[in-house]
């Protein structure tokens, strides 16, 4: 479990508590980030890099950075909150990429 992983790096109870409270957010981030990687390669292979670029700017830069800044840093809730919301922009990005993929004319791509 988490105690075993965290316990192999620290004995500090405050650090263990902080890491325990961040665990779900980090796990969600890793999952949505990996889905992003797969979908990004699909869009690039379909020649839709410009769509991907626009989605990345909107979702990660215009939405993600302010979300992380205002909820975790400016809000004073720190690293736990940052990891608690860091996965959200990637989830939105994945949704956008899914919508782009659904709109592709695959018959036209083959020709």
MMTF fields as JSON, N, C-alpha, C and O atoms, coordinates in Angstrom:
{
  "mmtfVersion": "1.0.0",
  "mmtfProducer": "UNKNOWN",
  "numBonds": 443,
  "numAtoms": 444,
  "numGroups": 111,
  "numChains": 1,
  "numModels": 1,
  "chainsPerModel": [1],
  "groupsPerChain": [111],
  "chainIdList": ["A"],
  "bondAtomList": [4, 2, 8, 6, 12, 10, 16, 14, 20, 18, 24, 22, 28, 26, 32, 30, 36, 34, 40, 38, 44, 42, 48, 46, 52, 50, 56, 54, 60, 58, 64, 62, 68, 66, 72, 70, 76, 74, 80, 78, 84, 82, 88, 86, 92, 90, 96, 94, 100, 98, 104, 102, 108, 106, 112, 110, 116, 114, 120, 118, 124, 122, 128, 126, 132, 130, 136, 134, 140, 138, 144, 142, 148, 146, 152, 150, 156, 154, 160, 158, 164, 162, 168, 166, 172, 170, 176, 174, 180, 178, 184, 182, 188, 186, 192, 190, 196, 194, 200, 198, 204, 202, 208, 206, 212, 210, 216, 214, 220, 218, 224, 222, 228, 226, 232, 230, 236, 234, 240, 238, 244, 242, 248, 246, 252, 250, 256, 254, 260, 258, 264, 262, 268, 266, 272, 270, 276, 274, 280, 278, 284, 282, 288, 286, 292, 290, 296, 294, 300, 298, 304, 302, 308, 306, 312, 310, 316, 314, 320, 318, 324, 322, 328, 326, 332, 330, 336, 334, 340, 338, 344, 342, 348, 346, 352, 350, 356, 354, 360, 358, 364, 362, 368, 366, 372, 370, 376, 374, 380, 378, 384, 382, 388, 386, 392, 390, 396, 394, 400, 398, 404, 402, 408, 406, 412, 410, 416, 414, 420, 418, 424, 422, 428, 426, 432, 430, 436, 434, 440, 438],
  "bondOrderList": [1, 1, 1, 1, 1, 1, 1, 1, 1, 1, 1, 1, 1, 1, 1, 1, 1, 1, 1, 1, 1, 1, 1, 1, 1, 1, 1, 1, 1, 1, 1, 1, 1, 1, 1, 1, 1, 1, 1, 1, 1, 1, 1, 1, 1, 1, 1, 1, 1, 1, 1, 1, 1, 1, 1, 1, 1, 1, 1, 1, 1, 1, 1, 1, 1, 1, 1, 1, 1, 1, 1, 1, 1, 1, 1, 1, 1, 1, 1, 1, 1, 1, 1, 1, 1, 1, 1, 1, 1, 1, 1, 1, 1, 1, 1, 1, 1, 1, 1, 1, 1, 1, 1, 1, 1, 1, 1, 1, 1, 1],
  "groupList": [{"groupName": "UNK", "atomNameList": ["N", "CA", "C", "O"], "elementList": ["N", "C", "C", "O"], "formalChargeList": [0, 0, 0, 0], "bondAtomList": [1, 0, 2, 1, 3, 2], "bondOrderList": [1, 1, 2], "singleLetterCode": "X", "chemCompType": "L-PEPTIDE LINKING"}],
  "groupTypeList": [0, 0, 0, 0, 0, 0, 0, 0, 0, 0, 0, 0, 0, 0, 0, 0, 0, 0, 0, 0, 0, 0, 0, 0, 0, 0, 0, 0, 0, 0, 0, 0, 0, 0, 0, 0, 0, 0, 0, 0, 0, 0, 0, 0, 0, 0, 0, 0, 0, 0, 0, 0, 0, 0, 0, 0, 0, 0, 0, 0, 0, 0, 0, 0, 0, 0, 0, 0, 0, 0, 0, 0, 0, 0, 0, 0, 0, 0, 0, 0, 0, 0, 0, 0, 0, 0, 0, 0, 0, 0, 0, 0, 0, 0, 0, 0, 0, 0, 0, 0, 0, 0, 0, 0, 0, 0, 0, 0, 0, 0, 0],
  "groupIdList": [1, 2, 3, 4, 5, 6, 7, 8, 9, 10, 11, 12, 13, 14, 15, 16, 17, 18, 19, 20, 21, 22, 23, 24, 25, 26, 27, 28, 29, 30, 31, 32, 33, 34, 35, 36, 37, 38, 39, 40, 41, 42, 43, 44, 45, 46, 47, 48, 49, 50, 51, 52, 53, 54, 55, 56, 57, 58, 59, 60, 61, 62, 63, 64, 65, 66, 67, 68, 69, 70, 71, 72, 73, 74, 75, 76, 77, 78, 79, 80, 81, 82, 83, 84, 85, 86, 87, 88, 89, 90, 91, 92, 93, 94, 95, 96, 97, 98, 99, 100, 101, 102, 103, 104, 105, 106, 107, 108, 109, 110, 111],
  "secStructList": [7, 2, 2, 2, 2, 2, 2, 6, 6, 7, 7, 7, 2, 2, 2, 2, 2, 2, 2, 2, 2, 2, 2, 2, 2, 2, 2, 2, 2, 2, 2, 2, 2, 2, 2, 2, 2, 2, 2, 2, 2, 2, 2, 2, 2, 6, 6, 7, 2, 2, 2, 2, 2, 2, 2, 2, 0, 0, 0, 0, 0, 0, 0, 0, 2, 2, 2, 2, 0, 0, 0, 0, 0, 6, 6, 1, 7, 2, 2, 2, 2, 2, 2, 2, 2, 2, 2, 2, 2, 2, 2, 2, 2, 2, 2, 2, 2, 2, 2, 2, 2, 2, 6, 7, 7, 2, 2, 2, 2, 2, 7],
  "xCoordList": [0.801, 0.0, 0.845, 2.063, 0.178, 0.86, 1.883, 2.947, 1.568, 2.494, 3.83, 4.886, 3.788, 5.013, 5.848, 7.066, 5.212, 5.934, 6.481, 7.675, 5.619, 6.038, 7.013, 7.987, 6.76, 7.615, 9.032, 9.945, 9.232, 10.586, 11.392, 12.603, 10.723, 11.415, 11.507, 12.412, 10.579, 10.576, 9.933, 9.119, 10.332, 9.697, 8.898, 8.244, 8.953, 8.29, 6.776, 6.298, 6.034, 4.58, 3.863, 2.854, 4.382, 3.767, 3.885, 2.938, 5.044, 5.253, 4.339, 3.743, 4.227, 3.351, 1.9, 1.189, 1.454, 0.081, -0.16, -1.189, 0.808, 0.68, 0.627, -0.221, 1.532, 1.549, 0.288, -0.21, -0.219, -1.457, -2.63, -3.484, -2.673, -3.781, -3.643, -4.635, -2.424, -2.194, -2.369, -2.481, -2.395, -2.299, -3.353, -3.011, -4.593, -5.655, -5.428, -5.561, -5.09, -4.856, -3.7, -3.791, -2.622, -1.464, -1.84, -1.467, -2.572, -2.997, -3.879, -3.683, -4.844, -5.711, -4.91, -5.159, -3.943, -3.1, -2.336, -2.293, -1.739, -0.966, -1.869, -1.469, -3.063, -3.984, -4.378, -4.253, -4.853, -5.313, -4.152, -4.331, -2.964, -1.787, -1.417, -1.033, -1.524, -1.216, -2.262, -1.921, -3.522, -4.567, -4.295, -4.473, -3.865, -3.503, -2.41, -2.5, -1.394, -0.289, -0.777, -0.368, -1.629, -2.162, -3.001, -2.837, -3.894, -4.769, -3.988, -4.317, -2.956, -2.146, -1.463, -1.41, -0.946, -0.301, -1.303, -0.968, -2.523, -3.564, -3.861, -3.943, -4.021, -4.313, -3.159, -3.386, -1.926, -0.766, -0.717, -0.433, -0.99, -0.955, -2.06, -1.931, -3.131, -4.211, -3.961, -4.771, -2.838, -2.52, -3.282, -3.478, -3.714, -4.523, -3.734, -4.272, -2.44, -1.594, -2.1, -1.972, -2.67, -3.143, -4.303, -4.399, -5.181, -6.262, -5.687, -6.116, -4.72, -4.072, -3.412, -3.541, -2.716, -2.046, -3.019, -2.768, -4.118, -5.119, -5.732, -5.935, -6.023, -6.581, -5.612, -6.02, -4.334, -3.33, -3.255, -3.219, -3.231, -3.154, -4.363, -4.218, -5.554, -6.772, -6.872, -7.094, -6.708, -6.945, -5.848, -6.135, -4.594, -3.503, -3.036, -2.797, -2.908, -2.383, -3.456, -3.285, -4.559, -5.582, -6.501, -7.054, -6.673, -7.519, -6.699, -6.96, -5.727, -4.983, -4.108, -4.154, -3.318, -2.422, -3.207, -2.89, -4.226, -5.002, -5.693, -5.748, -6.215, -6.861, -5.896, -6.231, -4.721, -3.718, -3.247, -3.108, -3.002, -2.509, -3.518, -3.173, -4.755, -5.739, -6.237, -6.578, -6.286, -6.782, -5.692, -5.954, -4.494, -3.443, -2.489, -2.157, -2.044, -1.015, -1.636, -1.358, -2.461, -3.101, -4.079, -4.204, -4.766, -5.712, -5.048, -5.714, -3.729, -2.98, -3.133, -2.731, -3.715, -3.916, -2.732, -2.687, -1.773, -0.517, -0.528, -1.425, 0.513, 0.787, -0.302, -0.541, -0.957, -2.036, -3.158, -3.678, -3.531, -4.59, -4.121, -4.894, -2.858, -2.32, -2.478, -2.968, -2.064, -2.21, -3.669, -4.04, -4.484, -5.904, -6.632, -7.656, -6.113, -6.773, -5.946, -6.454, -4.697, -3.815, -4.32, -4.009, -5.091, -5.593, -6.773, -7.046, -7.47, -8.689, -8.436, -9.178, -7.413, -7.185, -6.876, -7.268, -6.18, -5.894, -7.16, -7.311, -8.058, -9.328, -10.141, -10.738, -10.159, -10.855, -10.187, -10.872, -8.863, -8.11, -8.431, -8.623, -8.487, -8.843, -10.237, -10.465, -11.168, -12.516, -12.517, -13.207, -11.756, -11.652, -11.038, -11.491, -10.011, -9.383, -10.33, -10.341, -11.118, -12.107, -13.127, -13.486, -13.575, -14.536, -13.93, -14.597, -12.667, -11.991, -11.9, -12.174, -11.517, -11.397, -12.739, -12.792, -13.82, -15.145, -15.583, -16.406, -15.047, -15.418, -14.588, -14.803, -13.651, -12.77, -13.476, -14.14, -13.321, -13.812, -12.716, -11.807, -12.802, -11.761, -11.671, -10.603, -12.756, -12.71, -11.83, -11.087, -11.918, -11.099, -9.624, -8.754, -9.343, -7.959, -7.288, -6.112, -8.018, -7.469, -7.081, -6.084, -7.868, -7.635, -6.486, -6.148],
  "yCoordList": [-1.183, 0.0, 1.247, 1.198, 2.366, 3.658, 3.785, 4.371, 3.24, 3.329, 2.691, 3.21, 1.578, 0.894, 1.723, 1.811, 2.33, 3.15, 4.397, 4.684, 5.132, 6.367, 6.064, 6.793, 5.0, 4.629, 4.29, 4.386, 3.896, 3.595, 4.858, 4.784, 6.027, 7.274, 8.204, 9.036, 8.071, 8.977, 8.325, 7.409, 8.836, 8.436, 9.595, 9.44, 10.746, 11.952, 11.801, 11.615, 11.88, 11.683, 12.8, 12.552, 14.037, 15.141, 14.903, 15.142, 14.433, 14.147, 12.997, 13.052, 11.975, 10.848, 11.288, 10.841, 12.171, 12.672, 13.491, 13.346, 14.356, 15.181, 14.308, 14.505, 13.346, 12.463, 11.617, 11.343, 11.21, 10.425, 11.239, 10.715, 12.521, 13.36, 13.722, 14.064, 13.649, 13.962, 12.749, 12.895, 11.569, 10.325, 10.213, 9.869, 10.487, 10.37, 11.333, 10.944, 12.578, 13.564, 13.183, 13.322, 12.706, 12.281, 11.081, 11.019, 10.144, 8.964, 9.353, 8.863, 10.228, 10.695, 11.43, 11.269, 12.243, 12.968, 11.999, 12.18, 10.984, 10.015, 9.328, 9.133, 8.967, 8.284, 9.192, 8.797, 10.405, 11.28, 11.762, 12.026, 11.88, 12.265, 11.169, 11.468, 9.92, 8.818, 8.694, 8.39, 8.924, 8.93, 10.055, 9.884, 11.202, 12.326, 11.917, 12.224, 11.231, 10.824, 9.958, 10.156, 9.022, 8.135, 8.931, 8.794, 9.755, 10.523, 11.535, 11.771, 12.134, 13.1, 12.432, 13.005, 11.238, 10.515, 10.165, 10.188, 9.845, 9.558, 10.806, 10.731, 11.951, 13.181, 13.564, 14.004, 13.404, 13.722, 12.786, 13.223, 11.511, 10.562, 10.839, 10.465, 11.484, 11.865, 13.225, 13.689, 13.862, 15.171, 16.311, 17.356, 16.124, 17.135, 17.847, 18.153, 18.109, 18.77, 20.157, 20.581, 20.86, 22.221, 22.19, 23.055, 21.201, 21.051, 20.746, 21.316, 19.848, 19.481, 20.698, 20.923, 21.471, 22.668, 23.659, 24.198, 23.898, 24.822, 24.286, 25.037, 22.995, 22.397, 22.508, 22.807, 22.267, 22.355, 23.778, 23.972, 24.768, 26.16, 26.51, 27.079, 26.173, 26.523, 25.758, 26.353, 24.442, 23.611, 23.715, 23.821, 23.686, 23.671, 25.071, 25.34, 25.961, 27.285, 28.263, 28.934, 28.35, 29.332, 28.864, 29.69, 27.548, 27.004, 26.388, 26.673, 25.564, 24.813, 25.651, 25.503, 26.526, 27.342, 28.234, 28.261, 28.969, 29.768, 28.902, 29.288, 27.743, 26.857, 26.443, 26.516, 26.015, 25.594, 26.779, 26.666, 27.903, 29.081, 29.571, 29.77, 29.76, 30.333, 29.351, 29.765, 28.071, 27.129, 26.685, 26.522, 26.488, 25.966, 26.999, 26.984, 27.896, 28.845, 30.1, 30.441, 30.776, 32.011, 31.708, 32.491, 30.577, 30.189, 29.748, 29.579, 29.563, 29.221, 27.784, 27.447, 26.921, 25.535, 24.645, 23.492, 25.16, 24.476, 23.301, 23.137, 22.491, 21.413, 20.357, 19.747, 20.134, 19.146, 19.558, 18.726, 20.811, 21.309, 21.347, 21.063, 21.698, 21.717, 20.339, 20.227, 19.285, 17.936, 17.498, 16.628, 18.088, 17.76, 18.258, 17.693, 19.325, 19.884, 19.773, 20.087, 19.339, 19.302, 18.36, 18.541, 17.367, 16.406, 16.949, 16.453, 17.946, 18.447, 19.02, 18.68, 19.879, 20.383, 19.267, 19.351, 18.234, 17.115, 16.317, 15.81, 16.205, 15.521, 16.313, 15.73, 17.637, 18.484, 18.357, 18.259, 18.36, 18.2, 16.863, 16.797, 15.807, 14.494, 14.506, 13.916, 15.172, 15.297, 16.04, 15.642, 17.105, 17.858, 17.045, 17.109, 16.282, 15.442, 14.344, 13.985, 13.816, 12.804, 13.388, 12.75, 14.602, 15.262, 15.485, 15.277, 15.907, 16.104, 14.78, 14.726, 13.715, 12.399, 11.906, 11.284, 12.177, 11.726, 12.462, 11.947, 13.646, 14.424, 14.122, 14.726, 13.203, 12.897, 11.99, 11.025, 12.317, 11.464, 10.444, 10.72, 9.282, 8.273, 7.717, 7.265, 7.739, 7.313, 8.26, 7.83, 9.555, 10.545, 10.438, 10.751, 9.999, 9.847, 8.702, 8.797, 7.629, 6.446, 6.746, 6.226, 7.581, 7.872, 8.745, 9.091],
  "zCoordList": [0.0, 0.0, 0.0, -0.171, 0.195, 0.176, 1.293, 1.098, 2.462, 3.59, 3.231, 3.594, 2.527, 2.137, 1.184, 1.342, 0.202, -0.77, -0.097, -0.188, 0.572, 1.231, 2.359, 2.551, 3.102, 4.215, 3.816, 4.636, 2.574, 2.124, 1.826, 1.62, 1.803, 1.535, 2.742, 2.813, 3.694, 4.833, 6.049, 5.94, 7.214, 8.47, 9.066, 10.097, 8.416, 8.902, 8.719, 7.6, 9.813, 9.763, 9.003, 8.342, 9.094, 8.347, 6.843, 6.094, 6.411, 4.996, 4.564, 3.488, 5.383, 5.069, 4.945, 4.045, 5.851, 5.788, 4.521, 3.861, 4.191, 2.987, 1.745, 0.876, 1.664, 0.504, 0.418, -0.674, 1.553, 1.569, 1.045, 0.329, 1.4, 0.938, -0.544, -1.187, -1.091, -2.504, -3.403, -4.62, -2.833, -3.598, -4.702, -5.834, -4.41, -5.407, -6.572, -7.733, -6.27, -7.323, -8.222, -9.442, -7.642, -8.432, -9.308, -10.479, -8.738, -9.493, -10.673, -11.785, -10.437, -11.524, -12.594, -13.789, -12.152, -13.106, -14.005, -15.222, -13.414, -14.198, -15.225, -16.373, -14.82, -15.74, -16.899, -18.058, -16.606, -17.693, -18.552, -19.741, -17.967, -18.741, -19.732, -20.862, -19.334, -20.246, -21.347, -22.49, -21.018, -22.054, -23.045, -24.251, -22.535, -23.399, -24.392, -25.58, -23.906, -24.786, -25.936, -27.081, -25.647, -26.688, -27.685, -28.898, -27.166, -28.059, -28.888, -30.05, -28.301, -29.039, -30.225, -31.313, -30.026, -31.13, -32.225, -33.409, -31.831, -32.83, -33.658, -34.884, -32.995, -33.731, -34.646, -35.774, -34.178, -35.017, -36.217, -37.332, -36.0, -37.118, -38.141, -39.306, -37.719, -38.633, -39.285, -40.087, -38.941, -39.507, -38.862, -39.482, -37.626, -36.94, -35.843, -34.779, -36.117, -35.136, -34.765, -33.616, -35.726, -35.435, -34.444, -33.574, -34.571, -33.596, -32.217, -31.214, -32.179, -30.921, -30.284, -29.081, -31.082, -30.561, -29.947, -28.869, -30.626, -30.09, -28.796, -27.842, -28.769, -27.554, -26.378, -25.256, -26.64, -25.574, -25.029, -23.814, -25.905, -25.448, -24.595, -23.513, -25.075, -24.341, -23.023, -21.969, -23.09, -21.897, -20.86, -19.668, -21.289, -20.318, -19.928, -18.751, -20.909, -20.596, -20.133, -19.114, -20.873, -20.527, -19.403, -18.676, -19.249, -18.194, -17.06, -15.891, -17.38, -16.378, -15.46, -14.239, -16.048, -15.22, -14.264, -13.075, -14.736, -13.768, -12.706, -11.538, -13.099, -12.136, -11.038, -9.855, -11.414, -10.435, -9.604, -8.387, -10.243, -9.528, -8.487, -7.322, -8.914, -7.994, -6.941, -5.833, -7.259, -6.254, -5.296, -4.104, -5.777, -4.908, -4.368, -3.183, -5.224, -4.826, -4.222, -3.072, -4.983, -4.497, -3.364, -2.422, -3.454, -2.416, -1.122, -0.102, -1.166, 0.03, 0.492, 1.606, -0.357, 0.056, -0.278, 0.15, -1.035, -1.244, -2.203, -3.03, -2.053, -2.985, -3.018, -4.061, -1.906, -1.886, -2.83, -3.574, -2.807, -3.692, -5.145, -6.059, -5.352, -6.715, -7.35, -8.474, -6.637, -7.178, -7.21, -7.998, -6.372, -6.376, -7.602, -7.985, -8.235, -9.419, -10.692, -11.769, -10.61, -11.79, -12.875, -14.052, -12.486, -13.473, -14.275, -15.368, -13.764, -14.399, -15.802, -16.723, -16.006, -17.37, -18.373, -19.537, -17.923, -18.825, -19.139, -20.251, -18.178, -18.439, -19.474, -20.379, -19.333, -20.309, -21.677, -22.695, -21.703, -22.943, -23.604, -24.818, -22.814, -23.364, -23.966, -25.022, -23.304, -23.852, -25.175, -26.114, -25.253, -26.504, -27.625, -28.768, -27.3, -28.324, -28.789, -29.966, -27.872, -28.239, -29.235, -30.225, -28.95, -29.843, -31.222, -32.235, -31.267, -32.557, -33.307, -34.506, -32.611, -33.255, -33.789, -34.851, -33.066, -33.511, -34.779, -35.537, -35.014, -36.19, -37.426, -38.477, -37.316, -38.445, -39.444, -39.067, -40.721, -41.803, -42.105, -42.887, -41.492, -41.643, -43.049, -43.461, -43.79, -45.193, -46.0, -46.882, -45.691, -46.372, -46.004, -46.816, -44.79, -44.34, -45.088, -45.439, -45.331, -45.992, -47.434, -47.935, -48.1, -49.518, -49.701, -50.832]
}
